[in-house]
Amino acid sequence: MSKSGFYYGLALCGHLGLLGLLIIWNVWLYPPTIFPVAIVLLVYIGPLLIPLRGLLHGRLYTHAWTHFLALFYFTVGVMIAAANLEERWYAIAQVVLSIMLFMGSMLFVRYRARENKTLH
């Protein structure tokens, strides 16, 4: 397996894991009490659905801007981990998955671009 293949898998595991964690967390484990669940899912999980097709197809441009999206989920996870003791472990899992998405996307673009350069 090439380096870009490894980082592609890391980015997909981070993205799909983050998507699954947030759905389970907000729908089943700790549903929101102030806002309707549908609005929370739309605002919190909706941005993860935008790059899904490009990530699954391994498009460099999508990976290049998706790692910026991971920073939002990293920040929110750190804030929840610091503020809410009941949900701390889920927030730490969100932080770990967002780091996986960030590093996987960034390094996938780097190594895939190098591989494409050497092929041409």
C-alpha positions as CSV (number, residue, x, y, z in Angstrom):
1,M,0.0,0.0,0.0
2,S,1.3,3.4,-0.9
3,K,1.6,6.3,1.5
4,S,-1.3,8.1,-0.2
5,G,-3.5,5.0,0.1
6,F,-2.8,4.8,3.8
7,Y,-3.7,8.5,4.4
8,Y,-6.7,8.2,2.1
9,G,-8.0,5.4,4.4
10,L,-7.1,7.4,7.5
11,A,-9.1,10.4,6.2
12,L,-12.1,8.2,5.3
13,C,-12.0,6.5,8.7
14,G,-11.9,9.9,10.4
15,H,-14.7,11.3,8.3
16,L,-17.1,8.4,8.5
17,G,-16.3,7.8,12.1
18,L,-17.0,11.4,12.9
19,L,-20.2,11.2,10.9
20,G,-21.3,8.1,12.8
21,L,-20.3,9.4,16.2
22,L,-22.1,12.6,15.8
23,I,-25.3,10.9,14.6
24,I,-25.3,8.4,17.5
25,W,-24.3,11.1,20.0
26,N,-27.0,13.6,19.0
27,V,-29.8,11.3,18.2
28,W,-29.5,8.4,20.7
29,L,-27.2,9.1,23.6
30,Y,-27.6,12.8,24.4
31,P,-30.4,14.3,22.3
32,P,-30.6,18.1,22.5
33,T,-33.2,19.5,24.8
34,I,-33.2,23.2,23.7
35,F,-33.4,22.7,19.9
36,P,-35.2,20.1,17.8
37,V,-33.0,17.2,16.8
38,A,-33.5,17.8,13.1
39,I,-32.0,21.3,13.4
40,V,-29.1,20.1,15.4
41,L,-28.4,17.4,12.8
42,L,-28.7,19.9,9.9
43,V,-26.2,22.4,11.5
44,Y,-23.8,20.0,13.1
45,I,-23.8,17.0,10.7
46,G,-24.8,18.7,7.5
47,P,-21.3,20.2,6.7
48,L,-19.9,16.6,6.8
49,L,-22.2,15.5,4.1
50,I,-21.0,18.2,1.6
51,P,-17.5,16.7,0.9
52,L,-18.6,13.0,1.2
53,R,-18.8,12.3,-2.5
54,G,-15.5,13.8,-3.3
55,L,-13.8,12.1,-0.4
56,L,-15.1,8.7,-1.5
57,H,-13.8,9.3,-5.0
58,G,-10.4,10.5,-3.8
59,R,-10.5,13.9,-5.3
60,L,-7.5,16.0,-4.3
61,Y,-9.4,19.3,-4.3
62,T,-12.0,18.0,-1.9
63,H,-9.4,16.6,0.4
64,A,-7.5,19.9,0.3
65,W,-10.4,21.9,1.7
66,T,-11.9,19.2,3.9
67,H,-9.1,19.4,6.3
68,F,-10.1,22.9,7.1
69,L,-13.6,21.6,7.9
70,A,-12.0,19.2,10.4
71,L,-10.7,22.2,12.4
72,F,-14.3,23.2,13.3
73,Y,-15.1,19.8,14.7
74,F,-11.8,19.8,16.6
75,T,-12.6,23.1,18.2
76,V,-16.1,22.1,19.1
77,G,-14.9,18.8,20.6
78,V,-12.3,20.6,22.7
79,M,-14.9,23.0,24.0
80,I,-17.4,20.3,24.9
81,A,-14.7,18.2,26.6
82,A,-13.7,21.1,28.7
83,A,-17.2,22.2,29.6
84,N,-19.3,19.1,29.9
85,L,-18.3,16.2,32.2
86,E,-21.1,13.9,31.1
87,E,-20.2,14.0,27.5
88,R,-16.4,14.3,27.8
89,W,-15.5,10.9,26.4
90,Y,-17.6,11.5,23.3
91,A,-16.0,14.9,22.8
92,I,-12.6,13.3,23.1
93,A,-13.5,10.8,20.5
94,Q,-14.7,13.7,18.3
95,V,-11.3,15.4,18.8
96,V,-9.4,12.2,17.8
97,L,-11.6,11.6,14.8
98,S,-11.2,15.2,13.6
99,I,-7.4,14.9,14.0
100,M,-7.6,11.7,11.9
101,L,-9.6,13.5,9.2
102,F,-7.3,16.5,9.3
103,M,-4.0,14.6,9.1
104,G,-5.3,12.1,6.6
105,S,-6.7,14.7,4.2
106,M,-3.7,16.9,4.4
107,L,-1.1,14.1,3.9
108,F,-3.2,12.4,1.2
109,V,-3.1,15.5,-0.9
110,R,0.7,15.8,-0.3
111,Y,1.6,12.3,-1.2
112,R,-0.9,11.8,-4.1
113,A,0.4,15.0,-5.7
114,R,3.9,13.7,-5.5
115,E,2.8,10.3,-7.0
116,N,1.0,12.1,-9.8
117,K,4.1,14.3,-10.5
118,T,6.4,11.3,-10.7
119,L,4.0,9.5,-13.1
120,H,4.0,12.3,-15.6
